[in-house]
């Protein structure tokens, strides 16, 4: 068995310088062939046996791979058509599944919209009911104020009130036929809203009423 210097260096893990040194010392048998140096290894050498077995194994594996590649079945037109048909069936099934999902999503969205519309309608219905209640309360209050005006003491009509004429609350209450505790209640009402109600005017610590501009029936009623 013969090996090139590169092969011998690779298999025996030896540097090329060492190999050339052994060749010069005559420690290795070699021959020259077409200018190439080949090192001779006896076939009885264990290393040579392993190399031969490894080479033979690689050749056998290569032949097997070549045989397997040549034995692979060729894809025919019928096979391609069958593959396309199978792929087509799969795509149709996927499309059908997607359409089903889309329909379900549309139904869910419509259900959500219906529920939202019903909720809004309930909110507006509740608001309408609240508004109706408020209007009824305002109407009831207006009717009560009208009745209070109609039942107010006649002395109120006797007092001359002009847009520019005012009267002190204390003096006005004295002109009415009221009990002391009743006058006290009315005074307390005016004191409570003083500063927050434009109808109640204060000057030098005294509260004045202007019947020509404002209505005090809600504060004077008992």
C-alpha positions as CSV (number, residue, x, y, z in Angstrom):
1,X,0.0,0.0,0.0
2,X,1.4,3.4,-0.8
3,X,0.5,6.9,0.5
4,X,1.4,10.3,-0.5
5,X,3.2,12.5,1.9
6,X,0.0,14.5,2.6
7,X,-1.9,11.2,3.2
8,X,0.8,9.8,5.4
9,X,0.9,13.0,7.5
10,X,-2.8,13.0,7.9
11,X,-3.2,9.3,8.9
12,X,-0.2,9.2,11.2
13,X,-0.5,12.7,12.6
14,X,3.0,13.6,11.7
15,X,4.4,16.8,10.3
16,X,5.7,16.9,6.7
17,X,9.1,18.1,8.0
18,X,9.3,15.0,10.2
19,X,8.3,12.8,7.3
20,X,11.0,14.3,5.0
21,X,13.6,13.8,7.8
22,X,12.7,10.1,8.1
23,X,12.9,9.8,4.3
24,X,16.4,11.3,4.2
25,X,17.4,9.0,7.1
26,X,16.1,6.0,5.2
27,X,13.7,5.1,7.9
28,X,10.7,5.0,5.5
29,X,10.4,3.0,2.3
30,X,9.3,5.2,-0.7
31,X,9.1,5.3,-4.4
32,X,9.0,8.1,-7.0
33,X,6.2,8.0,-9.6
34,X,5.8,10.9,-12.1
35,X,7.6,13.2,-9.8
36,X,5.4,12.3,-6.8
37,X,6.8,10.7,-3.7
38,X,4.9,7.7,-2.3
39,X,5.6,6.0,1.0
40,X,5.3,2.3,1.0
41,X,3.4,0.6,3.8
42,X,3.3,-3.2,4.0
43,X,-0.2,-4.6,3.8
44,X,0.4,-6.7,6.9
45,X,0.9,-3.4,8.9
46,X,-2.2,-2.9,11.2
47,X,-2.4,0.7,10.1
48,X,-2.5,-0.3,6.5
49,X,-5.3,-2.8,7.3
50,X,-7.4,0.0,9.0
51,X,-6.8,2.3,6.1
52,X,-7.8,-0.3,3.6
53,X,-11.0,-1.1,5.6
54,X,-11.8,2.5,5.8
55,X,-11.3,3.1,2.1
56,X,-13.3,0.0,1.3
57,X,-16.1,1.2,3.6
58,X,-16.2,4.6,1.9
59,X,-16.3,3.0,-1.5
60,X,-19.2,0.7,-0.4
61,X,-21.2,3.6,1.0
62,X,-20.7,5.6,-2.1
63,X,-21.9,2.7,-4.3
64,X,-24.9,2.3,-2.0
65,X,-25.8,6.0,-2.3
66,X,-25.5,5.8,-6.1
67,X,-27.7,2.8,-6.2
68,X,-30.3,4.4,-3.9
69,X,-30.3,7.5,-6.1
70,X,-30.8,5.5,-9.2
71,X,-33.6,3.4,-7.7
72,X,-35.7,6.4,-6.6
73,X,-39.1,6.3,-8.4
74,X,-39.7,8.9,-11.0
75,X,-42.6,11.3,-10.5
76,X,-45.1,10.8,-13.3
77,X,-47.7,13.2,-14.6
78,X,-50.5,11.2,-12.9
79,X,-48.7,11.5,-9.6
80,X,-48.4,15.3,-10.0
81,X,-52.1,15.5,-10.9
82,X,-53.0,13.5,-7.8
83,X,-50.8,15.8,-5.6
84,X,-52.5,18.9,-7.1
85,X,-55.9,17.4,-6.5
86,X,-55.0,16.6,-2.9
87,X,-53.7,20.1,-2.4
88,X,-56.8,21.6,-4.0
89,X,-59.1,19.6,-1.7
90,X,-57.1,20.8,1.3
91,X,-57.3,24.4,0.2
92,X,-61.1,24.1,-0.3
93,X,-61.5,22.7,3.2
94,X,-59.5,25.6,4.6
95,X,-61.5,28.2,2.7
96,X,-64.7,26.6,4.0
97,X,-63.4,26.8,7.6
98,X,-62.4,30.4,7.1
99,X,-65.8,31.3,5.7
100,X,-67.5,29.6,8.7
101,X,-65.3,31.6,11.1
102,X,-66.1,34.9,9.2
103,X,-69.9,34.1,9.3
104,X,-69.6,33.5,13.1
105,X,-67.7,36.7,13.6
106,X,-70.3,38.6,11.7
107,X,-73.1,37.1,13.7
108,X,-71.3,37.9,17.0
109,X,-70.7,41.5,15.8
110,X,-74.4,41.9,14.9
111,X,-75.4,40.5,18.3
112,X,-73.1,43.0,20.1
113,X,-74.6,45.9,18.0
114,X,-78.1,44.8,18.9
115,X,-77.3,44.6,22.6
116,X,-75.6,48.0,22.4
117,X,-78.7,49.5,20.7
118,X,-81.0,48.0,23.3
119,X,-78.8,49.4,26.1
120,X,-78.8,52.9,24.5
121,X,-82.6,52.8,24.1
122,X,-83.0,51.8,27.7
123,X,-80.7,54.7,28.8
124,X,-82.7,57.2,26.7
125,X,-86.0,55.8,28.0
126,X,-84.7,56.3,31.5
127,X,-83.6,59.8,30.7
128,X,-87.0,60.6,29.2
129,X,-88.7,59.3,32.3
130,X,-86.4,61.5,34.5
131,X,-87.2,64.5,32.3
132,X,-90.9,63.8,32.6
133,X,-90.6,63.6,36.4
134,X,-88.6,66.9,36.5
135,X,-91.2,68.7,34.3
136,X,-94.0,67.4,36.5
137,X,-92.2,68.7,39.6
138,X,-91.7,72.1,38.0
139,X,-95.3,72.3,36.9
140,X,-96.4,71.3,40.4
141,X,-94.2,74.0,41.9
142,X,-95.5,76.6,39.6
143,X,-99.1,75.6,40.4
144,X,-98.3,75.8,44.1
145,X,-96.7,79.3,43.7
146,X,-99.7,80.4,41.8
147,X,-102.0,79.2,44.6
148,X,-99.8,81.0,47.1
149,X,-100.0,84.2,45.2
150,X,-103.7,83.9,45.0
151,X,-103.9,83.3,48.8
152,X,-101.4,85.9,49.8
153,X,-102.6,88.6,52.3
154,X,-104.5,91.5,50.7
155,X,-102.1,93.9,52.4
156,X,-99.5,92.9,49.8
157,X,-101.6,94.5,47.1
158,X,-102.1,97.6,49.2
159,X,-98.3,98.3,49.3
160,X,-97.2,100.6,46.5
161,X,-94.3,98.9,44.7
162,X,-92.5,100.5,41.8
163,X,-89.4,99.3,40.0
164,X,-87.4,101.9,41.8
165,X,-89.2,101.6,45.2
166,X,-87.9,99.2,47.8
167,X,-89.1,98.3,51.3
168,X,-87.2,97.0,54.2
169,X,-88.1,93.4,55.2
170,X,-88.6,94.2,58.8
171,X,-91.0,97.1,58.0
172,X,-92.9,94.9,55.5
173,X,-93.3,92.1,58.0
174,X,-94.7,94.6,60.6
175,X,-97.4,95.5,58.1
176,X,-98.6,91.9,57.9
177,X,-100.9,90.3,60.4
178,X,-98.3,87.7,61.5
179,X,-97.3,86.2,64.8
180,X,-93.8,86.9,66.1
181,X,-92.6,83.4,65.5
182,X,-93.9,83.6,61.9
183,X,-91.9,86.7,61.3
184,X,-88.9,85.0,62.8
185,X,-89.3,82.1,60.4
186,X,-89.5,84.4,57.3
187,X,-86.5,86.4,58.5
188,X,-84.5,83.3,58.8
189,X,-85.3,82.3,55.3
190,X,-84.0,85.5,53.9
191,X,-80.9,85.4,56.0
192,X,-80.2,81.9,54.8
193,X,-80.2,82.8,51.0
194,X,-78.7,86.3,51.5
195,X,-75.8,86.7,49.1
196,X,-76.8,83.7,46.9
197,X,-80.3,85.0,45.7
198,X,-80.4,88.1,43.7
199,X,-83.9,88.9,45.1
200,X,-82.5,89.5,48.5
201,X,-80.7,92.9,48.7
202,X,-78.8,94.0,51.8
203,X,-77.7,97.5,52.6
204,X,-76.2,98.8,55.8
205,X,-77.1,95.4,57.5
206,X,-80.7,95.7,56.5
207,X,-82.6,93.5,54.0
208,X,-84.7,95.2,51.4
209,X,-87.4,93.8,49.1
210,X,-88.3,95.0,45.6
211,X,-91.7,93.8,44.7
212,X,-91.6,95.7,41.4
213,X,-88.8,93.4,40.1
214,X,-89.0,90.1,42.1
215,X,-91.5,87.6,43.4
216,X,-91.0,86.6,47.1
217,X,-94.1,84.4,47.5
218,X,-92.0,81.3,48.0
219,X,-90.1,83.0,50.9
220,X,-93.1,84.7,52.5
221,X,-95.5,81.8,52.4
222,X,-96.2,79.9,55.6
